[in-house]
């Protein structure tokens, strides 16, 4: 075996050794050494692809071969850009927030904060959840504003109930940006906080963010978007315990990396901004669909600093159906690509440093990548349907170039992004988005911009199912891939084209598996309770009466909880005829919760107790819901499980799926002591 074959495999020992310690606790030189290794492996692979792997035997073969090379090179080189940006030391902002909060609490600066809550038709329970949490934030010098673009009388009453200012503009121009600017005209506070109507801030949100604005050059503090419910991909595949939302990687790795280059992305919700900075740039940019992204870039171009604090200080609602999920991503893609043409965008905006432009442009490349990914999805069809091999492979090339690169990426991705996503598994369900996103990108290149559309929330899904607009492209691709594999098997059985046949069989088989995963990810279950359910193991005391009317007290173990009820742990069983009346939650080390009224409710999967709120228990309900969503550090920083185990779990779900009525889709919560400086004494 030559050195060219064994040396790349020897180098793979390095990422294996690095994985023994988390990247966040490793010296900077270790990360940089791994980045250099991945760059060298990528360039080594691309050199072979360019010089030795092209099939130029015919015009069709040459065209397909060059097209495949272009797609691979684009994805590899664009994938190296975020790695190069990670060359610089970066922080998630927590140490800086700790220091700033301590200094701020020792100072006399107590600025007035206007909290803007834009809404446009969200269900009242969703909006009420947000208003309750905003009204329960500890910081007293704040005023809430409900900016209602729907003009509903019931929203007026809800705003009055939580002592919020209310504003409805008769003309709904410029979507969310116009609504926010209309609200700014009413505000007099020094700082402005913005929460989408489906987001729920924790009670210490302002305590953790105001201190960072002690620096007079800081204009904005952005915090992560976390979600109360699992996104449709995780839920539909029953992989909530194995997959993380795709936003997790953005907020845990990409935003901290961009923060090191002064290129933090404003995410549109859960941020705090200085009013004078907004006034300097004319408010939120109304010409942009992604007003948050463009407004943040405009602030940066004027010399203002944007800071990122990677603590989950709020949680919102993820899209609830796969169609809504796809349309939301299409809007994000369209808005990001539209920004490239605006004078406030990264290409034309004066005042941005070259590194800031590069960091912002990397976000646009993420969406452009959907086109070469679609090409990779289609390329195996050329082997069976056209009889054309788009790449010339040899055993030495596979062993010395292809496998070392892809295994190196598999070993390194999870370590570099701090356990926020898998390398391979995170992309498989994303094949469901390949055709819709690629069409959106191509339409954006022609200047077509998608209209602003609010993602529906808190809806009951009667029968579930698959949206035809998502199913049709996947079914066509499945049919073509099945035909492609059948033709390849026919050629192999005839003893012809063995080398290309086995390559096509393996490549096509993996593509077929990915398409099946994508199709399964699009199958939404029926939903009768749209409330988010949280995995939070708790001990409790259950009070009720026997069939004879005698009082009875039982110990209960809770496995899941929501604003509609609780689920008792599977082994727990209630005596026959037992009538539950009250539940006392045991929350060690936290506030004492009042007894909560309950009743037994039939459920397929476990013993379920529903809350029974009345006028007399209204105060208990407010206290309970404030604790459920608003307590500090309720949302854990999960690590993606080992990829091979998650892949086996996914295959198991495909082979033996669990009926939707026998499982709950749960998002984990935790009980934890408050982080950082203690609660201030106002």
URCORBEL-V724302 format. One record per residue. PHI is phi as a letter, one per 20 degrees, with the letter a starting at -180 (* if undefined). PSI is psi in whole degrees, -180 to 180 (999 if undefined). NEAR is the number of other ideal C-beta (glycine too) atoms within 10 Angstrom. Layout:
# URCORBEL-V724302
PHI_PSI_NEAR ; PHI_PSI_NEAR
This chain:
# URCORBEL-V724302
*_130_9 ; f_163_8 ; f_-31_9 ; f_-25_12 ; e_-45_15 ; e_-23_13 ; f_-46_12 ; g_-37_22 ; f_-34_15 ; f_-38_10 ; f_-25_14 ; f_-14_19 ; f_-25_10 ; f_-52_16 ; f_-31_22 ; f_-42_12 ; f_-40_10 ; f_-32_20 ; f_-8_14 ; f_-24_8 ; c_137_12 ; g_146_12 ; f_-37_19 ; f_-23_12 ; d_14_6 ; d_152_14 ; f_155_9 ; f_-35_11 ; f_-26_8 ; f_-45_15 ; f_-45_21 ; f_-38_14 ; f_-38_13 ; f_-37_23 ; f_-43_17 ; f_-42_12 ; f_-45_18 ; f_-37_21 ; f_-43_15 ; f_-44_14 ; f_-39_22 ; f_-45_20 ; f_-37_14 ; f_-42_17 ; f_-45_23 ; f_-33_18 ; f_-44_11 ; f_-41_17 ; f_-39_21 ; f_-37_12 ; e_-26_8 ; c_-9_13 ; d_-5_21 ; f_136_18 ; e_104_19 ; d_24_11 ; f_-35_12 ; c_169_11 ; f_-41_8 ; f_-45_14 ; f_-42_19 ; f_-43_15 ; f_-46_13 ; f_-39_23 ; f_-44_24 ; f_-39_15 ; f_-42_16 ; f_-42_22 ; f_-44_17 ; g_-45_12 ; f_-45_21 ; f_-45_20 ; f_-40_16 ; f_-48_17 ; f_-41_16 ; f_-48_20 ; f_-39_14 ; f_-30_15 ; f_-24_16 ; f_-23_15 ; f_-51_15 ; f_-27_20 ; f_-40_19 ; f_-37_13 ; f_-28_19 ; f_4_22 ; f_-34_14 ; e_151_13 ; f_137_9 ; c_164_19 ; c_155_15 ; e_0_21 ; n_-10_24 ; f_-46_14 ; g_-40_10 ; f_-37_17 ; f_-37_27 ; g_-49_15 ; f_-43_14 ; f_-38_25 ; f_-39_22 ; f_-44_13 ; f_-42_13 ; f_-43_22 ; f_-27_16 ; e_-9_8 ; e_-180_10 ; d_7_5 ; e_112_12 ; c_78_14 ; f_151_16 ; f_134_13 ; d_125_23 ; e_124_21 ; d_112_29 ; e_129_25 ; c_91_26 ; f_137_26 ; b_148_25 ; b_72_16 ; n_7_15 ; f_148_25 ; g_146_15 ; g_-40_15 ; g_-34_12 ; f_-49_20 ; f_-40_26 ; f_-38_17 ; g_-41_27 ; f_-47_26 ; f_-40_25 ; g_-49_19 ; f_-41_24 ; f_-38_27 ; f_-19_16 ; e_4_19 ; f_142_20 ; f_-40_16 ; f_122_19 ; e_-23_10 ; e_69_14 ; b_157_18 ; c_132_16 ; e_141_22 ; c_123_24 ; e_116_26 ; d_96_27 ; e_109_24 ; e_-1_21 ; e_-22_13 ; m_38_13 ; e_134_15 ; g_-35_7 ; f_-26_10 ; f_-36_24 ; g_-46_15 ; f_-40_11 ; f_-41_20 ; f_-42_22 ; f_-36_12 ; f_-36_12 ; d_20_18 ; l_44_10 ; d_147_21 ; f_152_18 ; c_138_16 ; b_132_18 ; c_126_16 ; e_133_16 ; f_-31_5 ; d_119_8 ; e_71_15 ; e_145_11 ; m_26_18 ; l_-135_19 ; f_-40_25 ; f_-44_24 ; f_-37_21 ; f_-44_25 ; f_-42_24 ; f_-36_20 ; f_-37_22 ; f_-37_24 ; g_-33_18 ; f_-20_9 ; e_-16_14 ; e_150_19 ; c_4_8 ; f_159_17 ; f_-29_17 ; c_156_22 ; c_127_22 ; d_143_26 ; c_129_25 ; c_128_24 ; f_156_23 ; f_-18_26 ; e_6_23 ; e_146_24 ; c_106_28 ; f_152_25 ; f_159_27 ; f_-22_21 ; d_20_24 ; g_-52_26 ; f_-34_24 ; g_-37_24 ; e_-19_26 ; d_-30_30 ; f_-40_24 ; g_-33_24 ; f_-18_22 ; e_6_24 ; f_-33_13 ; f_116_12 ; f_-12_10 ; e_-10_10 ; e_126_18 ; e_-34_26 ; b_142_27 ; c_117_28 ; d_138_27 ; d_164_27 ; f_157_23 ; e_121_21 ; d_166_24 ; c_141_21 ; f_-24_23 ; c_156_24 ; f_143_23 ; f_165_25 ; f_-33_25 ; f_-50_26 ; f_-45_23 ; f_-47_26 ; f_-27_26 ; e_0_23 ; l_42_22 ; d_28_20 ; g_-32_20 ; e_-10_14 ; d_-28_21 ; d_154_26 ; d_154_21 ; g_149_22 ; f_-20_19 ; f_-22_18 ; g_-42_23 ; f_-39_21 ; f_-47_20 ; e_-22_22 ; e_-25_22 ; c_-53_22 ; f_-46_22 ; f_-45_23 ; f_-38_20 ; f_-45_22 ; f_-31_25 ; g_-35_25 ; f_-21_18 ; d_15_19 ; l_43_17 ; c_44_27 ; f_139_27 ; e_123_23 ; f_127_26 ; e_5_22 ; n_-14_25 ; b_161_22 ; m_44_26 ; c_160_24 ; c_131_25 ; c_149_25 ; f_128_21 ; f_-40_20 ; f_-33_12 ; f_-42_22 ; f_-42_22 ; f_-36_10 ; f_-34_15 ; e_9_19 ; n_24_12 ; n_-163_19 ; f_138_25 ; f_115_24 ; e_-17_18 ; f_-12_13 ; d_140_25 ; f_-47_23 ; e_72_29 ; f_-29_27 ; f_-50_24 ; g_-49_26 ; f_-38_29 ; f_-41_26 ; f_-43_27 ; f_-38_29 ; f_-41_26 ; f_-45_22 ; f_-36_25 ; f_-23_18 ; e_7_14 ; n_0_12 ; f_150_22 ; e_139_19 ; d_130_24 ; d_151_23 ; d_132_29 ; d_108_27 ; e_41_21 ; d_138_23 ; f_87_20 ; e_4_24 ; b_167_25 ; b_141_28 ; c_-164_23 ; d_126_22 ; f_162_26 ; g_142_20 ; d_-16_24 ; c_159_23 ; f_-34_25 ; f_-43_19 ; f_-39_21 ; g_-46_24 ; f_-44_22 ; f_-35_20 ; f_-44_17 ; f_-36_19 ; f_-40_21 ; f_-42_20 ; f_-45_20 ; f_-46_25 ; f_-41_23 ; f_-41_22 ; f_-42_26 ; f_-32_24 ; f_-35_21 ; f_-27_26 ; f_-26_15 ; e_-15_12 ; f_152_18 ; f_-19_12 ; e_9_19 ; e_174_25 ; f_-21_25 ; e_-32_14 ; d_-8_12 ; f_116_20 ; f_150_7 ; o_-12_11 ; e_140_22 ; f_155_13 ; g_-36_8 ; f_-35_15 ; f_-44_21 ; g_-44_18 ; f_-43_16 ; f_-43_26 ; f_-37_26 ; f_-30_16 ; f_-33_20 ; f_-35_21 ; f_-37_20 ; f_-32_16 ; g_-41_17 ; f_-35_21 ; f_-28_18 ; f_-17_18 ; f_-28_22 ; f_-52_17 ; f_-28_20 ; f_-38_19 ; f_-37_22 ; f_-41_19 ; f_-32_15 ; f_-35_20 ; e_-24_18 ; f_-36_21 ; g_-21_25 ; f_-25_22 ; f_-25_21 ; f_-49_26 ; e_-44_26 ; f_-36_15 ; d_-13_14 ; m_28_16 ; d_128_20 ; e_113_20 ; f_-5_28 ; b_138_20 ; e_112_18 ; d_144_16 ; c_164_13 ; f_-41_9 ; f_-38_14 ; f_-42_18 ; f_-46_12 ; f_-33_16 ; e_-19_23 ; c_-56_24 ; f_-57_16 ; f_-44_14 ; g_-38_22 ; f_-52_22 ; f_-35_14 ; f_-38_17 ; f_-42_24 ; f_-40_18 ; f_-39_16 ; f_-25_20 ; e_-31_25 ; g_-50_22 ; f_-35_22 ; f_-44_21 ; f_-40_22 ; e_15_23 ; m_40_20 ; m_22_21 ; e_-12_24 ; a_162_23 ; e_164_24 ; e_-50_20 ; e_-47_15 ; f_-33_20 ; f_-23_23 ; e_-23_14 ; f_-53_22 ; f_-24_25 ; f_-12_18 ; f_-22_22 ; f_-23_28 ; e_-5_25 ; g_-54_24 ; f_-49_21 ; g_-43_19 ; f_-39_23 ; f_-40_22 ; f_-36_15 ; f_-43_25 ; f_-46_21 ; f_-39_13 ; f_-37_16 ; f_-35_23 ; f_-27_12 ; e_3_6 ; n_6_9 ; e_124_11 ; d_130_16 ; f_140_18 ; f_154_8 ; f_127_18 ; c_126_13 ; f_134_19 ; f_122_17 ; f_145_17 ; c_155_22 ; l_51_18 ; d_145_12 ; e_128_10 ; e_102_14 ; g_-70_9 ; d_-4_8 ; m_-155_13 ; o_-170_14 ; d_134_21 ; f_129_15 ; g_-35_9 ; f_-24_12 ; e_-37_24 ; f_-38_17 ; g_-51_12 ; f_-38_18 ; f_-39_21 ; f_-39_14 ; f_-45_11 ; f_-39_23 ; f_-42_17 ; f_-44_11 ; f_-41_18 ; f_-37_24 ; f_-43_14 ; f_-41_13 ; g_-46_23 ; f_-38_21 ; f_-41_11 ; f_-39_19 ; f_-45_26 ; f_-36_15 ; f_-43_12 ; f_-40_18 ; f_-40_16 ; f_-25_9 ; e_-6_9 ; n_18_8 ; d_152_11 ; l_52_17 ; f_-45_10 ; f_-52_12 ; f_-31_22 ; f_-45_22 ; f_-36_13 ; f_-47_20 ; f_-35_28 ; f_-46_19 ; f_-45_12 ; f_-47_20 ; f_-35_24 ; f_-42_14 ; f_-39_12 ; f_-42_24 ; f_-41_17 ; f_-44_16 ; f_-39_21 ; f_-37_24 ; f_-40_16 ; f_-44_22 ; f_-42_26 ; f_-42_18 ; f_-34_20 ; f_-20_27 ; e_-7_23 ; e_99_17 ; e_136_23 ; e_162_17 ; f_144_12 ; c_121_18 ; d_-21_8 ; c_103_13 ; f_-3_17 ; f_141_16 ; f_140_25 ; d_139_21 ; d_136_22 ; e_105_17 ; b_94_21 ; f_125_14 ; b_154_19 ; d_146_14 ; b_166_23 ; d_129_14 ; d_126_23 ; d_138_17 ; a_-157_21 ; c_149_14 ; f_170_13 ; g_-25_10 ; e_-1_7 ; n_6_7 ; e_138_8 ; f_145_9 ; b_134_16 ; d_132_10 ; c_148_16 ; e_139_10 ; c_139_22 ; d_123_13 ; e_134_20 ; d_-25_18 ; b_152_23 ; b_149_22 ; b_-178_19 ; f_-3_18 ; d_-15_16 ; r_-167_22 ; c_157_25 ; d_127_22 ; e_152_24 ; g_146_15 ; g_-49_11 ; f_-19_8 ; f_141_16 ; c_138_10 ; e_146_17 ; g_149_10 ; g_131_7 ; m_3_9 ; f_132_16 ; d_108_13 ; f_141_23 ; c_-42_17 ; c_149_16 ; c_129_23 ; d_112_16 ; e_137_21 ; d_110_14 ; d_94_15 ; f_134_7 ; m_7_7 ; c_-175_15 ; f_153_9 ; e_123_10 ; e_149_18 ; f_161_14 ; f_141_14 ; d_131_21 ; f_134_19 ; c_166_21 ; b_152_14 ; f_137_18 ; c_133_15 ; f_143_6 ; b_149_15 ; f_-38_11 ; e_-22_15 ; a_-177_17 ; e_123_20 ; d_134_20 ; d_129_26 ; d_143_17 ; f_145_20 ; c_85_15 ; e_144_16 ; c_176_9 ; g_-37_6 ; f_-27_8 ; d_16_17 ; f_-41_10 ; f_-39_10 ; f_-38_17 ; f_-45_17 ; f_-41_14 ; f_-44_17 ; f_-47_19 ; f_-34_18 ; f_-40_19 ; f_-41_18 ; f_-43_21 ; d_-27_25 ; d_-6_22 ; f_149_18 ; f_143_21 ; l_37_19 ; f_-22_22 ; d_117_23 ; f_158_13 ; e_91_17 ; f_156_16 ; d_136_12 ; f_128_22 ; f_164_18 ; g_137_12 ; f_-40_19 ; f_-35_12 ; f_-41_10 ; f_-38_19 ; f_-41_16 ; f_-39_12 ; f_-41_18 ; f_-45_21 ; f_-39_12 ; f_-39_12 ; f_-35_17 ; f_-40_14 ; f_-41_7 ; c_73_7 ; f_145_14 ; e_133_11 ; g_138_9 ; g_-34_19 ; f_-8_12 ; d_7_9 ; b_155_16 ; d_142_21 ; e_115_20 ; c_144_21 ; d_131_25 ; f_143_14 ; c_170_22 ; b_159_14 ; d_123_14 ; b_152_14 ; f_149_8 ; g_145_16 ; e_147_13 ; n_-168_19 ; g_151_20 ; f_178_9 ; f_129_12 ; f_154_14 ; d_96_5 ; f_999_8
